[in-house]
Amino acid sequence: MAFVRAHTSIPVPQLFEVLLDTNGRPYIVMEYIDAPELTKVWSSLTEDQQGDIIKQIGKWWSELRQIPSPGPAICALDGGPTLDNSARDFGPCHSFEDFASYYGYFILRGRCDTSIEAILENFLAKEHRIVFTHCDLAPRNILVKDGHIAAIIDWECAGWFPEYWE
């Protein structure tokens, strides 16, 4: 979150401390944002408020995608394995080709409909920019107060991924 705060105007809770439990798992102490999830308030927002929220997310994602990548690796912010929920932990992959090889194998080994295998293989054969992404952007991770986004939370899966990843 501190990285995002330093490189964008995206509202994120302030990080106070990172603690490790007895098994070495990290936990964070962060600012509490008193605002409900977008999922709980979307239907009560006006069309103008909904449009403003959509535009704001687009602006912020542009900012996020402009952060220069430290290299060709597809990895977590710290350069280690990713924590992405859709493909399990993997990497770091030191090139898009390595990633496409791994991810193609992962999704094609019985995890997708055979009718789309050729489409996916063709898609993964193309080179894509590596950009910084949230990896779990969903209405449940967008906090809204008074019709405006108060914060975007849940950044533990964020990292460097192909531009289509979110």
Secondary structure, DSSP 4 states (H G I P E B T S, - for coil): -HHHHHHS----PPEEEEEE-TTS-EEEEE------BHHHHGGGS-HHHHHHHHHHHHHHHHHHHHSPPSSS-BEETTSS----SSS-S---BSSHHHHHHHHHHHHHTTSS-GGGHHHHHHHHHS---EEEE-S---GGGEEEETTEEEEE---TT-EEEETT--
